[in-house]
C-alpha cells in the first residue's frame, strides 16, 4: 500500500521501486503482507510487514518501509530511503553477550553485501532486553528479545535493483530469528496479500 499526495502523481522511479517491492519473492519462512505506509516522513512511501513462521510457530517479526523524496534528502544522500524494523526472541544467554550489538549490526551489513545491494548512509540501533515476571505473573518464563532498527539509502540503477535489498532484509529477519541462510536452490515463495492469498 503506497502513501502519496493526492494532487501529485507518483514519479516513475517510485512506481518501479514499489512494483519491485510488492513483487519480491521471499524466503519460505516469511509471511509477508502489504501494510499502511507512513504519510508524513516523505512525499511518497510504501511498506510491507513480515512474520518469520516455522511449523506454525512465530519466531520473529519485522517491517520494511520504502521512502521517496524526488527532491532528495541531505540526510539520506539520495532520493530513496529504506527503514527496517526486525525483532525476535532469543536465548537469555545472548542478551548478556557484550558483542551482541556489534554482531546484530553485522547481520544487516553482511546481508546487504551478500546480496550485492548497493547502499549508502546506513544507520540504526541494536537493542537487547530481558524480561522477568513477578507476583501473579511469576509463573511466566523469562524471555529475551533482540530488536534491530535500521535505515539505509538504496542506490538504485538499472544494474542495482530493489530486489537485492528485499532479499537482504528477508535474510536479516531470518538470521535474527535464528535461521540459517537460505540454501542454494531452495525456491522462495511469493508475497502474500492482506487476507493471506498469495500473489
Buried (B, 14 or more C-beta within 10 A) or exposed (E): BBBBEEEEEBBEBBBBBBEBBBEBBBBBBBBBBBBEBEEEBBBBBBBBBBBBBBEEEEBBBBBBBBBBBBEEBEEBEBBBBBBBBBBBBBEBEBBEEEEBBEBBBBBBBBBBEEBEBBBEBBEBEBBBEBEEEEEEEEEEEEBBBBBBBBBBBBBBEEEBBBBBBBBBBBBBBBBBBBBEEBEEEEEBBEBBEEEEEEE
